[in-house]
Amino acid sequence: GDAAETETGKRDPQPRKRVSSVSARLRQPCRGAMVAPRGALLGALALFCLAAAITPAAAIPSARMLDSMLGDVEDSKLWVLLVAGSSGYMNYRHQADVCHAYQIVVNKHGVPKEQVVTMLYNDVVKSFFNTRKGSMYNEPRGSDVYSGVDIDYSGKQITPNNFLAILRGDAASMQGVGTGRVIASGPTDRVFVYFADHGAPGFLAFPSKLLLVPVQLYARDLIRTLKAMHGAGKYGSMVLYVEACESGSVFNGLLPSNISAMAVTAAAPQEPSMACYYNNTLGTFLGDCFSNHWLEHEDSSPDSAETIGDQVAKVRAATNTSHVCVYGDLSLAALPAASFLGAGNSGAVGAIKSTGAVEAVGAVGATGAVAGASHVSSRDVVLESLRRQLLDAQEALGGYTRSLPAVEEDADEDAEDEEAMPRSVESPRERVHRITRMLRREEKANRRADKTFREIAASLAGGRYTHAANKEGAVEKLLVPEPQPPRTRCHGPKVEDFDCLEAAVAAVTKSCGAFSDYSLQYAGVVQRACDSGYSAGAIAAAAQEACTRGGKRGKAQRKGACSAATQADCDAGPACTWCVSAAVPSMCYTLAKAAKLPPAIFKCDAKTE
């Protein structure tokens, strides 16, 4: 029947009717037109779908069961973990997303500050390129979202290991780091996690400037942590919102439906997420499309009775720049959104500083879309931002394009933005030249990444196929993910071989240098190779060949780094030394870098410069 059966055995038709309506919306097909953030959310309730098997009606909980999930109101707490896992000015949007989320959960919804933990690299507000230093904005004509944000961890403290320790409430591991605060949740508590950064098939990324610790948070490590937390009674229910490219791959086929955790991702397993709102004044994108949709939806003071399913349905309908996916325990969709985002103090939105708003690059049209391209793949943010900066600088000089500088063949295409900043106040003409150099360096680095990973794919296919047609087909299968039908886009093939993936990513990074925001798209080549049966050793050999082809050393080596794969080869280099550690894989380092390693963790071969 349609009535729900309570723990007392009596029939309770009304709660079941409400829950069933949520389940029905989850079952309906995906639809919705292209719209920009905020505009679509003013329309009717949109519907989102799950392309795989949906929780059967019998598994949808009754009102009494939902109350049990939430725990006794007096005993249950809400804990919030906000994470921006990137660094660098061109990743402005990730830190702005997280600051905006902080303003909503703390200043608008009244979640106590002591129950909110914030991880933010915190380099954007003071960057040379930030024309509004000390402030951050997340939408056109928006307010400063940085003011009043309490940051618990910043800079080099933003690591995968620290994130997992904070999430699982491991205060001992975080002692002496940042504020030391963790998610100290208990068996009836609710936990909301919001993560904004880059991603790739099977992992989420952390700041790549950290060379001594892992910069990938692999899906299996996150899922293991969630399972362990559930088994230890570390939470009653958990909802995760993840803004990253290929973020669906972190949960697809991996997040169980029986640990009271539900994940909502900005993108399907094989697609990028999108950046929104380019701003001329700041020279970068202010936000991410999925994140802006749900954050602006919260700003609009939605119905206090809105469920998680209601909210995700609306956000999904507004976000068809990518495909919003849902994984895990779908029964949590019937719970009130306020259970995970806070409910009190709804009139405090004015606490966000209301001065100094920034304008959009274009006017908002009748359809709600910003004039011009209002969104771009996260992979292309650096390139697109530099192109727009250059156009703006040239217009200031009346269309000046003459005598633009060339980029030398051996120029370091991985140079940080800070290395390109002027030593003194620059003239408009100098600004054009500086941006042009940065743009050409980025274009060159992207072309090299395209070439390198095509060579890696060709090398792997060449070892398995001799016929030209078969080889070319195998190369394309490695380079391009197999298209998924709309109804199975969120639930296609899952990442299978994490042992191979971790080892192969480390090997590729060793031979070819760290992944950039752009080249992260090619981590999928590594993942598809692993899941197609290629060994990590074969992938490592292909990467070494591609990045040392023709006697030219890989980009990490051109920068003077030592990248030998064995201790003997490493020590053969006059400026290199082999360092052993129990915490991270043993590696070859330059003598200068080895001198900076903590001796308590690393033991390096005795060598001096």
C-alpha positions in Angstrom: 0.0 0.0 0.0 0.9 3.7 0.0 0.8 4.1 3.7 4.0 3.8 5.7 4.2 1.3 8.6 5.7 2.8 11.8 7.6 1.0 14.5 4.4 0.5 16.4 2.8 -1.4 13.5 0.2 1.3 12.8 -0.3 2.8 9.4 1.0 6.4 8.9 -0.2 7.6 5.4 0.8 11.2 5.5 4.6 10.9 6.0 4.9 8.2 3.4 3.0 10.3 0.9 5.6 13.1 1.3 8.6 10.7 1.1 7.1 8.9 -1.9 6.8 12.3 -3.7 10.5 12.8 -3.2 11.3 9.3 -4.5 9.0 9.9 -7.5 11.0 13.0 -8.4 14.2 11.1 -8.2 12.8 8.6 -10.7 11.8 11.0 -13.4 13.9 11.6 -16.5 16.4 14.4 -16.6 15.4 17.6 -18.3 15.9 21.3 -18.3 17.2 24.1 -20.6 20.5 25.8 -20.6 20.5 28.6 -18.1 23.0 30.6 -16.1 23.1 30.6 -12.3 20.2 32.2 -10.4 18.0 32.7 -13.4 16.8 29.1 -13.6 16.2 28.8 -9.9 13.4 31.3 -10.1 11.4 28.9 -12.3 9.3 25.9 -11.3 10.6 22.9 -9.4 13.0 21.1 -11.7 13.5 17.4 -11.7 16.7 15.3 -11.7 17.2 11.7 -12.4 19.4 8.8 -11.4 20.3 6.6 -14.4 21.0 3.5 -12.4 18.7 1.4 -10.2 16.9 3.7 -7.6 16.2 2.6 -4.1 12.9 0.6 -4.2 9.8 2.1 -2.6 9.9 -0.4 0.2 13.3 0.9 1.2 12.1 4.5 1.5 12.0 5.2 5.2 8.9 6.2 7.3 8.7 9.5 9.2 9.7 7.6 12.4 12.7 6.1 10.7 13.7 9.6 9.3 13.6 11.0 12.8 15.8 8.1 14.0 18.3 8.9 11.3 18.5 12.5 12.5 18.7 11.5 16.1 17.1 13.3 19.0 17.1 17.0 18.2 18.5 17.8 21.7 21.4 15.3 21.3 22.1 15.6 17.6 24.6 18.2 16.3 25.3 19.4 12.7 29.0 19.5 11.7 30.2 21.2 8.5 33.5 20.7 6.7 34.3 23.2 4.0 37.3 22.5 1.7 38.9 24.4 -1.1 41.6 22.1 -2.3 43.4 24.3 -4.8 45.9 27.2 -4.8 46.9 29.9 -7.3 45.0 33.0 -8.4 43.5 31.3 -11.5 41.7 29.0 -9.0 40.1 32.0 -7.4 36.6 30.5 -7.8 37.2 27.5 -5.6 38.2 29.6 -2.6 35.3 32.0 -3.3 32.9 29.1 -3.5 33.9 27.9 0.0 33.8 31.4 1.5 30.3 31.8 0.1 29.3 28.5 1.7 30.7 29.6 5.0 28.6 32.8 4.9 25.5 30.7 4.3 25.9 28.0 6.9 27.3 30.3 9.7 26.0 33.8 9.1 22.7 33.0 7.4 21.7 29.6 8.8 23.3 30.0 12.2 25.5 26.9 12.5 27.8 27.5 15.4 31.3 28.4 14.4 32.8 25.8 16.6 31.0 23.1 14.5 32.3 24.4 11.2 35.9 23.5 10.0 37.3 25.4 7.0 40.3 24.4 4.9 41.4 27.2 2.5 44.9 27.7 0.9 44.2 31.4 1.4 46.6 32.8 -1.2 44.0 34.5 -3.4 43.1 37.5 -1.2 46.7 38.7 -1.1 47.7 37.7 -4.6 49.4 40.4 -6.7 46.7 39.8 -9.4 43.8 40.4 -7.0 42.7 44.0 -7.7 40.4 43.8 -4.7 43.0 42.6 -2.1 41.5 41.3 1.1 38.2 40.5 -0.6 36.6 37.8 -2.7 33.5 37.7 -4.8 31.5 34.7 -6.0 29.0 36.2 -8.4 28.3 39.3 -10.5 27.3 42.3 -8.4 27.8 40.1 -5.4 29.2 41.0 -2.0 32.5 40.2 -0.4 32.3 36.6 0.8 35.7 36.5 2.5 35.0 39.0 5.3 34.5 37.2 8.6 35.4 33.7 7.5 37.3 31.8 10.2 40.0 29.7 8.5 41.2 26.7 10.4 43.8 25.3 8.0 45.7 27.1 5.2 48.7 26.9 2.9 50.7 23.7 3.2 48.2 22.3 5.7 45.8 21.7 2.8 46.6 18.0 2.1 44.7 14.8 1.5 45.9 13.3 4.8 44.9 16.3 6.8 41.5 16.4 5.2 40.8 12.7 6.0 42.1 13.2 9.6 39.8 16.2 10.1 36.8 14.4 8.6 37.2 11.3 10.8 37.7 13.4 14.0 41.4 12.4 14.5 42.4 15.3 16.8 45.7 13.6 17.7 46.9 13.7 14.1 46.0 17.4 13.8 47.6 18.5 17.1 49.9 21.4 16.4 48.5 21.9 12.9 46.3 25.0 12.2 43.7 25.3 14.9 43.7 21.6 15.4 39.9 21.5 15.1 38.3 18.4 13.7 34.8 17.0 12.9 34.1 15.7 16.4 30.8 14.1 15.4 29.0 11.3 17.2 26.6 8.4 16.3 23.5 10.7 16.0 25.1 13.7 14.4 24.7 15.0 10.9 27.8 15.9 8.8 27.8 18.1 5.7 31.0 18.2 3.5 31.5 20.7 0.7 34.6 20.2 -1.5 35.6 22.5 -4.4 38.7 21.8 -6.5 40.0 20.0 -9.5 39.5 16.3 -10.1 40.2 13.4 -12.4 38.9 9.8 -12.8 39.3 8.2 -9.4 40.7 11.1 -7.4 40.3 14.7 -6.2 43.3 17.0 -6.4 45.1 19.1 -3.8 47.6 21.9 -4.2 50.4 20.8 -6.6 53.0 23.0 -5.0 53.4 20.4 -2.3 56.0 18.1 -3.6 56.7 16.1 -0.5 53.2 14.7 0.2 50.6 13.1 -2.1 48.5 15.6 -4.0 45.8 13.2 -4.9 42.9 12.1 -2.7 42.0 8.7 -4.2 38.4 7.6 -4.1 39.2 4.4 -2.3 40.8 6.2 0.6 37.8 8.5 0.9 35.4 5.6 0.8 37.4 3.6 3.3 37.3 6.6 5.6 33.5 6.9 5.3 33.0 3.2 5.9 35.3 3.3 9.0 33.5 6.3 10.4 30.1 4.7 9.9 31.3 1.5 11.5 32.7 3.4 14.5 29.5 5.4 15.0 31.2 8.7 13.9 28.0 10.1 12.3 24.3 9.4 12.0 23.9 10.7 8.4 26.2 12.5 6.0 25.7 14.5 2.8 28.7 15.5 0.5 28.6 18.1 -2.2 31.6 17.8 -4.5 32.6 20.4 -7.1 35.3 19.0 -9.4 35.8 17.6 -12.9 34.9 13.9 -13.2 33.7 14.1 -9.5 31.1 11.4 -10.2 34.0 8.9 -10.6 34.9 9.2 -6.9 31.6 7.7 -5.9 30.2 5.8 -8.9 30.0 2.1 -7.9 32.1 2.8 -4.8 29.9 4.6 -2.3 27.7 2.0 -0.6 24.0 2.6 -0.1 24.0 1.2 3.5 26.3 3.7 5.4 23.9 6.6 5.6 26.0 8.8 3.3 24.8 10.5 0.1 27.1 12.3 -2.4 26.0 15.0 -4.9 28.6 15.7 -7.6 29.0 18.6 -10.0 29.8 16.4 -12.9 29.4 12.8 -14.2 32.4 10.4 -14.0 33.7 11.3 -17.5 33.1 15.0 -17.9 34.5 18.3 -16.6 32.7 20.7 -14.3 32.3 24.3 -15.5 33.5 27.7 -14.3 31.1 30.6 -14.4 31.1 34.4 -14.2 34.3 35.8 -15.7 35.1 39.2 -14.3 37.1 41.8 -16.2 38.1 43.7 -13.0 39.5 40.6 -11.3 40.7 38.8 -14.5 39.4 35.4 -13.6 36.2 33.4 -13.1 34.3 34.1 -9.9 32.6 30.7 -9.4 31.7 27.3 -10.5 28.3 26.7 -12.2 27.1 23.8 -10.0 28.3 25.5 -6.8 26.9 28.9 -7.8 23.5 27.3 -8.4 23.1 25.8 -5.0 24.8 28.7 -3.1 22.5 31.2 -4.8 19.6 29.0 -4.2 20.4 29.1 -0.5 20.8 32.9 -0.7 17.2 33.1 -2.0 15.9 31.8 1.3 14.1 28.7 0.1 11.2 27.0 1.9 12.2 25.8 5.3 10.4 22.5 4.5 12.6 21.9 1.4 14.2 18.5 1.4 17.7 17.6 0.1 15.9 16.0 -2.9 14.0 19.2 -3.6 17.2 21.2 -3.5 19.2 18.9 -5.7 16.3 18.6 -8.2 16.3 22.4 -8.6 20.1 22.7 -8.8 20.3 19.8 -11.2 17.8 21.5 -13.5 19.8 24.7 -13.5 23.1 22.9 -14.1 23.1 21.5 -17.6 26.5 22.7 -18.3 27.4 19.4 -16.7 25.4 16.5 -15.3 24.7 16.6 -11.6 24.9 13.0 -10.2 23.8 11.5 -6.9 25.2 8.4 -5.2 25.0 6.4 -2.0 22.0 6.3 0.4 19.2 7.9 -1.7 16.8 7.8 1.3 18.6 10.8 2.7 17.1 12.9 -0.1 13.9 12.9 1.9 15.5 14.6 4.8 15.1 18.4 5.3 17.9 20.4 3.6 18.1 22.4 6.8 19.3 19.3 8.6 22.6 19.6 6.8 22.9 23.3 6.0 21.4 24.8 9.2 18.0 26.3 9.8 18.3 29.3 12.2 19.2 32.9 11.9 17.7 33.1 8.3 17.6 36.8 8.3 21.3 37.3 8.9 22.3 37.3 5.2 23.0 41.0 5.6 26.0 40.0 7.8 27.9 39.5 4.5 29.6 42.7 3.7 27.4 44.6 1.2 30.0 47.1 -0.2 32.4 46.8 -3.0 30.4 44.6 -5.3 31.9 43.6 -8.7 30.2 43.6 -12.0 29.9 40.8 -14.6 31.8 40.9 -17.8 28.5 41.3 -19.7 25.0 42.3 -19.1 22.5 39.7 -17.9 20.1 39.0 -20.8 16.5 38.0 -20.8 17.3 34.3 -20.7 19.5 34.8 -17.6 22.7 34.0 -19.5 25.6 36.5 -19.2 26.3 38.0 -22.6 29.2 36.2 -24.3 30.5 32.8 -23.1 29.4 32.7 -19.5 30.9 29.3 -18.7 34.0 27.4 -19.6 35.5 24.0 -18.7 37.6 24.1 -15.6 40.4 22.7 -17.7 40.5 25.8 -19.8 40.1 28.5 -17.1 43.8 29.6 -17.3 43.8 29.8 -21.1 40.4 31.6 -21.3 41.2 34.0 -18.6 44.5 35.0 -20.2 42.9 35.5 -23.5 40.2 37.8 -22.0 42.9 39.7 -20.1 44.8 40.2 -23.2 41.8 41.5 -25.1 41.0 43.9 -22.3 44.7 45.1 -22.2 44.8 45.6 -26.0 41.5 47.5 -25.9 43.0 49.9 -23.3 45.8 50.6 -25.9 43.4 51.0 -28.8 43.9 47.5 -30.2 47.7 47.4 -29.9 49.1 44.1 -31.2 52.5 45.0 -32.6 55.9 43.7 -31.4 54.5 41.1 -29.1 57.2 39.0 -27.4 58.0 35.4 -28.4 58.4 32.6 -25.9 61.8 31.0 -26.0 62.0 27.3 -26.8 63.3 26.4 -23.3 61.0 28.8 -21.4 59.6 27.2 -18.3 55.9 26.7 -19.2 55.2 25.7 -15.6 56.2 29.1 -14.2 54.0 30.3 -11.5 51.9 33.4 -12.0 54.0 35.2 -9.4 57.1 34.8 -11.5 55.4 36.8 -14.2 54.5 39.8 -12.0 56.2 43.1 -12.8 58.8 44.4 -10.4 57.3 47.9 -10.4 54.1 49.6 -11.6 53.7 48.5 -15.3 52.6 50.6 -18.2 49.6 49.5 -20.4 52.1 48.4 -23.0 54.1 46.4 -20.5 50.9 44.8 -19.3 50.1 43.6 -22.9 53.6 42.1 -23.2 53.4 40.4 -19.8 50.0 38.8 -20.5 51.1 37.8 -24.0 54.1 35.9 -22.6 51.9 34.2 -20.0 49.3 33.3 -22.7 51.9 31.9 -25.1 53.5 29.9 -22.3 50.2 28.4 -21.4 49.4 27.5 -25.0 52.8 25.9 -25.4 52.4 23.9 -22.2 48.9 22.7 -23.3 50.2 21.6 -26.8 53.0 19.7 -25.1 50.5 17.9 -22.8 48.4 17.0 -25.8 51.4 15.6 -27.6 52.9 13.8 -24.6 49.7 11.9 -23.7 49.0 11.0 -27.3 52.5 9.5 -27.4 51.9 7.6 -24.2 48.7 6.2 -25.6 50.4 5.3 -28.9 53.3 3.6 -27.1 50.9 1.5 -25.0 48.8 0.5 -28.1 51.9 -0.2 -30.1 53.0 -2.8 -27.6 49.7 -4.6 -27.9 48.6 -4.1 -31.6 50.7 -4.2 -34.7 48.0 -3.6 -37.3 47.7 0.2 -37.9 43.9 0.3 -37.8 43.8 -1.6 -34.5 46.5 0.5 -33.0 44.8 3.8 -33.9 41.5 2.5 -32.5 43.2 1.5 -29.3 44.9 4.9 -29.0 41.6 6.7 -29.4 40.0 4.5 -26.7 42.7 5.5 -24.3 42.5 9.2 -25.2 38.7 9.6 -25.3 36.3 8.0 -22.8 33.5 5.9 -24.3 30.3 8.0 -24.7 27.6 7.0 -22.2 23.9 7.2 -23.0 22.1 10.0 -21.2 20.3 7.6 -18.8 23.5 5.9 -17.7 25.8 8.9 -17.8 26.1 9.0 -14.0 26.5 5.3 -13.6 28.8 4.1 -16.4 32.0 2.0 -15.9 33.6 2.6 -12.5 37.2 3.0 -11.7 38.5 -0.5 -11.0 42.3 -0.9 -10.5 43.4 1.7 -7.9 46.7 -0.1 -7.2 47.6 0.4 -10.9 46.2 4.0 -11.0 48.1 5.2 -8.0 51.4 3.7 -9.1 51.0 4.8 -12.7 50.0 8.4 -11.8 53.1 8.6 -9.6 55.3 7.3 -12.4 53.8 9.7 -15.0 54.3 12.6 -12.6 57.9 11.5 -12.0 58.8 11.3 -15.7 56.7 14.2 -17.1 56.2 16.6 -14.2 53.2 17.4 -12.1 49.8 17.6 -13.7 48.5 21.1 -14.5 44.9 22.2 -14.3 44.7 21.5 -18.1 46.7 18.2 -18.3 44.6 16.7 -15.5 42.1 15.7 -18.2 44.7 13.2 -19.3 44.8 11.4 -16.0 41.9 9.6 -17.6 44.3 8.1 -20.1 46.1 6.5 -17.2 42.9 5.3 -15.6 41.6 3.8 -18.8 44.9 2.1 -19.5 44.9 0.5 -16.0 41.3 -0.7 -16.3 42.1 -2.0 -19.8 44.7 -4.4 -18.4 47.9 -2.4 -19.0 50.3 -2.7 -16.1 51.6 0.3 -14.1 55.1 -0.7 -15.3 54.0 -0.5 -18.9 52.5 2.9 -18.3 55.6 4.1 -16.5 57.8 3.0 -19.4 55.5 4.7 -21.9 55.6 7.9 -19.9 59.4 7.8 -19.6 59.7 7.2 -23.4 57.3 10.0 -24.2 58.9 12.5 -21.9 62.5 11.8 -22.9 62.0 11.1 -26.6 64.7 12.3 -28.9 67.2 12.9 -26.1 65.1 15.7 -24.8 64.5 15.5 -21.1 61.1 15.8 -19.5 59.9 19.1 -18.3 60.6 18.3 -14.6 64.2 17.4 -15.7 64.5 20.5 -17.8 63.8 22.5 -14.7 66.8 20.8 -13.0 64.9 18.2 -11.1 66.2 14.7 -10.5 63.8 12.0 -11.7 65.7 8.8 -11.9 63.6 5.8 -11.1 66.2 3.8 -9.2 68.7 4.5 -6.5 71.7 3.7 -8.7 70.6 5.9 -11.5 69.8 8.7 -9.1 73.1 8.7 -7.3 74.9 8.6 -10.7 73.7 12.2 -11.1 76.2 14.6 -9.6 73.4 16.9 -8.3 71.0 14.2 -7.2 70.5 12.0 -4.1 68.1 9.1 -3.3 65.9 9.7 -0.2 64.0 6.9 1.6 60.9 7.5 3.7 58.2 5.4 5.3 55.6 8.1 4.8 55.9 8.6 1.0 57.5 6.6 -1.8 61.3 6.7 -1.9 62.4 9.2 -4.6 65.3 11.0 -6.3 65.8 14.6 -5.2 68.1 17.4 -6.1 70.7 18.1 -3.4 69.1 21.5 -2.7 65.7 20.0 -2.2 66.9 17.1 -0.2 68.6 19.5 2.2 65.1 20.9 3.0 63.5 17.6 3.8 62.7 16.9 7.5 65.4 14.5 8.7 63.0 12.8 11.0 61.0 11.5 8.0 63.6 11.2 5.2 67.0 9.5 5.1 69.0 10.6 2.1 72.3 9.1 0.7 75.3 11.1 2.0 76.1 13.6 -0.7 77.0 17.3 -0.8 76.8 19.9 -3.5 
